[in-house]
C-alpha cells in the first residue's frame, strides 16, 4: 500500500472499499452508543433493555452521575458484577469523557466475564454538556439531588429535539 502520495491529506490513505467500510461502521455501532441515544432510551418511560453502568470512583459518582445508573468502579467488576448485573441484559458503560479509557476498561472487563456490552461515547462530560439531568451523591446532605445545566451550544442541538443523525 502506498500512502502519503496524494497532495490532499484527507485522501493520502484511500477510503476503504464500501464492504470494508460497512463492516467497520457496523462493528463500531455494535460496540458504541452516544449520550443522546442513551438519554432518549432512558426517558422513553419503559424498560430501555440495558443497564447503564458508571465505572468511576465513589467520589466521582457522588459528584454527579446519570440518574438510574448502576455504580460499579472498574477495579471491582470481577468481584461484584455477578451480584449486580444480569448476563442476559446488555450493559452500557460510561466514565468521565472522551479523554478517559475508564469506560473502555470497564467494557472489556465485563465482556471478559461474558456480558454483552457497549460503551457510551462522551461519558458523563458529554451527558452534562448536552444538558441532561444528573443526580448527586449518596451522602445524606446531597443524596438524590437532581441538577441540569444548560446545554453547551457547541456540542448539543439547539432544540431539545434529537440531532437528526
N, C-alpha and C positions, 0 to 999 in steps of 0.2 A: 504494500500500500504506500503510495506516495502522498505525503502530506506537506502542508505549508508551501505549496507552489502557486496557489490561487492568490491573486492580489487582494481579494476580499477575505478578511479573516473569518467571516461567518461561513464561508464555503471552503476554507482551507482544508477541512476534512469534509468530504462529501456527505450529504444526508444519507441515512440508512435506506435500504430498499424498503418499499412500503410494507411488505410482510414482516421484515425485521423490526421496523418501527412500530407496527401494530402489536407485535409480541412484547416489545419493550414497554409500551404505554399500558397495555393490559396488565402486565406484571406490576407496574408501579401502582395502578389503581387497585390491585389485589392486596397491596401492602400499605397503602397510604390513604388517608382521608383528610379533609380540611375542616377548620373550625366552623365554617358556615354550614356545612352539611351535618356535622355533629349537633350543632345548635338547633338546626331545623328538626332533626330526628328526635332530640330530647324534648323539644317544645310542642311536638305534634299531639301530645295528650294520650299517647298509647305506648305500649312497650316498644322501645326502639330496636330491640333484637340484639343488643350488645350491652356490655358493661364498659363504662368509661373508667379508666384507672389512672390515677395521679401517682407517678413514681418518684416524686420529690421527697425531701426530708420532712419530718414532722413540723419543723419551724417554718418551712416554706408553705406547707399545707395550711397551717394556721394563719399565715399571712393572707391567704386567699386561694380558693380553689373553685372549680366548676361545681355548681350545685348538683347533687346526685352522684358525683364521682365517688369511687372507692379509693381509699388511700392505702397504698402498699409500696413503700420505698423499694427500689430495685434490689438492694442487697438482701432484703427479706423475702423476695419472691420464692426462692427454692423451698424455704421452710413454711411459708404461710399461704401460698397460692391455693393449695388444695382445700384449705379451710374457708376461703373467701370466695372462690370462683368455681363456677360450674364449667367443666370442659366442653359441654355442648353449646355454650353461649360464647360467641366471639367477644374478644376483648379489644378495646381501643385504648392505647397508651398515650399519655402526654407528660411532658416535663416543662421546663422553663420556656424554651423557644427554639428558633432555628439555629442558634449558635450553641446548642446543647445536645449531646448524644444520649441523654438520660432516657428518653422515650424509646430510642432505638435499642439501648441495652436492655431495658425492661421488656420490650417486644421480643428480643432474642431469647431472654431467659424464659419467657412464657412459651414461646414456640418450642424450645428445647424440652419443656415439660408436657408438650402435647396440646397446647391451646392454639386455637385459630386466632390470629392477632393482626391488627392494623395499627399504624402509628398516626396520630393526629398532627399533621404538619402545622407548624407555627406555635404549638404549645399554648400555655397559659398567656404568654405575651400577646399573641395574635387574638386569643379569645377576648382579652381585655381591650386590645386596640380596635376590635370590631364592635365594641360596645356591649358585649354580652355580660350578663349578670355573673358576679362571683359571690361566694359565701366565705365569710371569715371563719377563723379557727374554732377550736373546741374548748378554749378556756372559758370559764364562767362569765367573764365580762363581755366577751365578744362572740360567744357561740351563736351561730346561726344568723349573724347579721349579714344582710344582703347589700351589695353595692353595685352600682353600674356607672361607668364613666362614659362620657361622650365618645363616639367612635372617632378614630384617627382618620381624617379625611384623605390621607394618602394611602391608607390600607383597606378601607371599607367602602362599600357602596354608599352613595349619598342618601339613599332612602332605606327604610327597613326591609325593602323587597330583596330577594336573592339577587346576586350579581349577574345572573343570566348565563353563567357558564354551566 
